[in-house]
Amino acid sequence: MLYRNTQPAPEREQVRREHSEWSQVTFGNVGPVGPLKHLSKEALEAAAEPGDLSERADMQFLLWNAQRRAGITDEQITRAMIEKLVVNKQREWPEPKDGEPRLHIRDKPDVR
């Protein structure tokens, strides 16, 4: 099976904790919507500069921030990812075209 029970890298977890503390002090008690909206901006910047790891770091920070502010645990998001992968594998997808998003074909009833 693809899924392994591995522990996160200690350095990554330290960065996550530090970011969480900084974000809480800097932005206060806000919900997850702001970070998710900001994520779309960072994703466009990453698409414009695919090799710029700082844009990918921004996206990771925003994902963590939105997850934390929504009260979603790592276990919950991992379970959702496992379930969504099953759904995505059942969908039909168009031929890949580099630089373009691939949206699943919707001629069947939507499988969520």
HUQUIDA-V837223 format. One record per helix or strand of 3 or more residues. SS is the DSSP state (h for helix, s for strand). FROM is the first residue (numbers start at 1). TO is the last residue. If there is no record, write none. Layout:
[[SS,FROM,TO] [SS,FROM,TO]]
//
This chain:
[[h,10,27] [h,33,48] [h,53,70] [h,74,90]]
//
